[in-house]
Structures are given as structure tokens and as C-alpha cells.
Amino acid sequence: MSWTEEKVNKLKELWGKGNTASQIAEIIGGITRNAVIGKAHRLNLSAKIKTRTVSSKENYHNTAEQKNNKIKRGRRSKFRSLIIEKDFEPENPKQLEELDENSCKWPIGHPNEQSFYFCGRSSLKDFSYCKLHLLYAYQPKGKKEDLVEKDDIPGFIGKKIKSA
């Protein structure tokens, strides 16, 4: 396929209007999306294509803030429910052979030691660990995403978060 002057002009026009490479290939006909992208790159056409316009900056900022607040509340509520509950059931030490689907599989000690065992508490649905060990296993990715107030965090969890 060769790029004629007419096709190049049509590409520039459609690219400037914000059409996608697939749409441009379909309109021009006889060329692929990748050919359109390659030619646009060689012509140094702007990589920024307007996909949509925001009616007003206020609406955009308000929706962005609402979205961020929604994300924060969701992450906080997931862990807060576990943090508030401090009365965990007692450990039920089990050996590997004694574990079942509903047992917490958190290892206690080193496998080479005689006193090695698994927690054995009731595990949460769809998880391998009890509530307490779930807090250790699934930690926030970083301090920026750590949205729980420091006052609400028990000491043993605070130490784990700092070491992460």
C-alpha cells in the first residue's frame, strides 16, 4: 500500500479532528490501523488526541474529588472493620495433616523446629487466613495508599505498616 498525497492529507485532517487510528483506517480504506499510526508517527503528528471535552472545569474537579473520596472510603472500610474487632478467637494449633478448608493456614515458627504448627483459627470465606493473620498478609501497598488514621491503628499493626 502506498500513501498518496490525497490519503496523507485525509490522514492529517482526520487526525486533527481527533479520530482514532481505527476510524481513520476505515474511512480512508485499504489500510490498517497500524499503518495509520506509523504514518502519523513519521509525519510527527501530535500524539495527543482529544477524546472528549469537559463541559466545565468545576464539574470535572467535583467528579474527580468524589471519585477519590469514594476510593478512600472503600479502602478504609475494608480494613477498619477488621481493626476495630480486637477479640480474636484463640489459636487452635494444628499440624499440616490436620488442616482443612476452614482452618487458618498461617505458619507459626520454623518448619524445621519441633514446635512448628499452623494457627488453626477459623479462616474467612475465600481466604486462607483468620482475621488476625489477614491483617498481616494483606497490607497496604504504600504510605500514599494507607488511608487509615494512625490513631485508629493498634500498635502491632502500626509496626507492620512501618516495616512494609
C-alpha positions in Angstrom: 0.0 0.0 0.0 1.4 3.4 -0.9 0.5 6.7 0.7 -0.8 9.1 -1.9 -0.8 12.8 -1.3 -4.6 12.6 -1.1 -4.5 9.9 1.6 -1.9 11.8 3.6 -4.0 15.0 3.6 -7.1 13.0 4.7 -5.0 11.4 7.5 -3.8 14.8 8.7 -7.4 16.2 8.6 -9.0 13.2 10.4 -6.1 13.0 13.0 -6.5 16.7 13.8 -10.3 16.2 14.4 -9.5 13.6 17.0 -10.5 10.4 15.2 -8.9 7.2 16.3 -6.4 5.3 14.1 -9.0 2.5 13.6 -11.6 5.1 12.4 -9.1 6.8 10.1 -8.1 3.4 8.5 -11.8 2.6 8.0 -12.6 6.0 6.4 -9.6 6.0 4.1 -10.0 2.3 3.2 -7.4 -0.2 2.1 -5.0 0.5 5.1 -4.6 -0.9 8.6 -4.8 0.8 11.9 -1.0 0.2 12.4 -0.3 1.8 9.0 -2.1 4.9 10.1 -0.2 5.0 13.4 3.1 4.5 11.7 2.4 7.2 9.1 1.2 9.7 11.8 4.4 9.0 13.7 6.6 9.6 10.7 4.7 12.8 9.9 5.2 13.9 13.6 1.5 14.4 14.2 0.6 15.2 17.7 0.2 12.0 19.9 -2.4 13.8 22.0 -5.8 13.2 20.6 -8.8 14.9 22.1 -11.1 12.0 23.2 -13.7 14.1 24.9 -14.3 17.6 26.2 -15.3 18.5 29.7 -18.2 20.9 29.8 -16.7 22.9 32.7 -13.7 22.6 34.9 -15.8 22.7 38.0 -17.7 19.6 37.1 -14.5 17.8 36.2 -12.9 18.7 39.5 -16.0 17.8 41.5 -16.3 14.4 39.9 -12.6 13.8 40.4 -12.9 14.7 44.1 -16.0 12.5 44.5 -14.2 9.6 42.9 -11.2 10.0 45.1 -13.4 10.2 48.2 -15.2 7.1 47.2 -12.0 5.2 46.7 -10.7 6.3 50.1 -13.8 5.3 51.9 -13.8 1.9 50.3 -10.3 1.0 51.2 -10.6 2.4 54.7 -13.8 0.5 55.4 -12.3 -2.8 54.3 -9.6 -2.7 56.9 -11.3 -0.7 59.6 -13.9 -3.5 60.2 -11.0 -5.8 60.9 -9.1 -3.4 63.1 -12.0 -2.4 65.3 -12.6 -6.1 66.2 -9.9 -6.9 68.8 -11.3 -10.0 70.3 -10.0 -12.8 68.1 -10.8 -16.4 68.8 -7.9 -18.3 70.5 -5.4 -20.2 68.4 -6.1 -23.8 67.7 -2.7 -25.3 66.9 -2.8 -27.8 64.1 -0.3 -29.9 62.2 -0.2 -29.9 58.4 -2.2 -33.1 58.2 -5.0 -31.7 60.4 -5.7 -28.6 58.3 -8.9 -28.3 56.4 -10.6 -25.7 54.2 -11.8 -23.7 57.2 -8.6 -23.6 59.1 -6.2 -20.6 59.2 -3.0 -21.7 57.4 -0.7 -19.1 59.0 2.6 -20.9 59.9 3.9 -20.4 63.5 7.6 -21.0 63.9 10.0 -22.6 61.5 9.2 -25.8 59.7 12.5 -27.4 60.9 11.5 -26.9 64.6 9.7 -29.4 66.6 7.2 -26.8 67.9 6.1 -25.8 64.4 2.4 -25.6 63.8 -0.4 -23.7 61.9 -2.7 -21.1 63.5 -5.9 -23.2 63.1 -8.4 -20.5 63.8 -11.5 -20.3 61.5 -10.5 -18.7 58.2 -12.6 -16.1 56.5 -14.5 -17.0 53.4 -12.4 -17.0 50.2 -9.2 -16.5 52.3 -6.6 -18.9 53.7 -6.2 -16.9 56.9 -8.1 -15.9 60.0 -9.0 -12.2 60.6 -5.8 -11.5 62.6 -3.4 -13.0 60.1 -5.3 -11.5 57.2 -4.1 -8.1 58.5 -0.5 -9.3 58.3 -0.9 -11.0 54.9 -2.7 -8.2 53.0 -1.0 -4.9 53.8 -1.5 -1.6 52.1 0.9 -1.1 49.1 2.4 2.1 50.3 2.0 5.0 52.7 0.2 7.1 50.0 -2.5 4.4 49.8 -2.5 3.9 53.6 -5.7 5.8 54.4 -6.5 4.6 57.9 -5.8 7.3 60.6 -2.8 6.4 62.7 -4.8 7.0 65.9 -7.1 4.1 64.9 -4.3 1.6 64.3 -3.3 -0.8 67.1 0.4 -0.8 67.9 1.2 -4.3 66.5 -0.3 -3.3 63.1 1.4 0.1 63.1 4.8 -1.7 63.4 3.9 -3.9 60.5 2.9 -1.0 58.3 6.1 0.9 59.0 8.2 -2.1 58.1 6.4 -2.6 54.8 
